[in-house]
Amino acid sequence: MKLLSVNVSLPKEAPYMDKTTTTGIFKEPVSGRVVLRSLNLDGDGQADLKGHGGIYKAAYAYSIENYDYWKRELGRADFTFGQFGENLTVEGMLEDAINIGDQFSVGRALVEVTQPRVPCFKLGIKMGMPQFPKMFLASCRVGFYLRVLEEGEVGAGDVLERVKTDPNRMSVWEVCHLLYFDQKNLEGAQKALRIQALSPGWRGSFEERLTKAGVPIENSEEPPEGGEKCCGP
């Protein structure tokens, strides 16, 4: 597993329908090494701090193998690093191989996978396709967010080494599919709630599902406050 590119952007205005919106989705590769901090990478920023960012979404990773998939699906060849708004373009880290709760050392940093990415309309702006967020979510090729356990410099070429895996072993793909496309799967929701690294927003969604179904929620250690379910740059 390898880090191919580090991509950042400060929020900027972009046209949306008949008005403008502010977004940090237009990520661009940076040269050299960048410090990955508890809330973001140096030089990076989120426009909507209520829905984006926070300790559970300090950085967003997306795999280069997904680039190839979307090139085929969309018949496009104009993609560059940061195309999907990701901070970290990685190799060998597809959603079915990475688990919520996995911890990775990368450069001098230590990170933990907290949730899949949920696309919003800003991804449609970036792609020039208003319908793309729905396609993106339906594929469950959504990438994943990271919590920074130890701050440190990262840079293109760094190896990502998995140093810990949650015993429940639920992949990013499984958790994404479970929330949006397998809503009657209550056992899956219970299993997801056993993952201590799962972000508060996603935890709340699964708890709500069980409560509505009259299923008791197992006692578990509460994660620190912070983070939101909705995500995007």
C-alpha positions, 0 to 999 in steps of 0.5 A: 500500500502506497501514498501516491499524492498529497492533495490540498486546497483552501476553500474557494467559490465555485458556480452552482446552479444560478449562484455560487457555493464555497468548497474545498473540493478542488484539491491539487497535488503538493510537492515535498512533505506536509504535516498531517495534523489532528484536524487536517493537512497543512494548507488544506481547509473545509468550507462547511465545518458543520458537515465537513472536517473534524477529528474523525474526518481529518483526511480523506483517502481514495484509491487510484484503482477507483480512478481506473474504474471511473475512467471506464464507467464514464469514458473519461481520461481527464483525471488528475490527482485529487480528482475526487476531492481526496487528500491522499491518493493511495494505491492498493487500498480499495474499499473491500480490503480496508476495514473501519478501525484499521490503523496505518503508519504513514510517513511519521503519522499514525492514522485510523479509518473511521467511516466511508465518505458520503458524497454531496453535491460538491462532488458533482460540481468537481466532476461536472456531473450533477448526477455523479454523487448518486453514482458514486454512492451506489458503487460504494467506491467511496474511499474513507476518512481518517482520524489522526492518532499521531501527527507527522509529516507525510509525502508521496512515495510513503508506504502505508503499513497496517499496524492494527485491525479491529476484531470485527473486521467490517470493510469500508464497502460493507459498512457503506452498503449496510447503511444505505442499501441493506437497511433491514440488516439489524445484526450488521448494525449491531456489529458495526456498533462494536467498532470503537473507531466508527465515527459518531455520525455513523454510529448514531445512524445505526443506533437510530435504526436499531431503536426504531426496530425495537432492538436494544443497543449493546453497551459500548464505550462511547467515542469522544465527541466530534465529527458528522455523518455528512462528509465531503471537502 
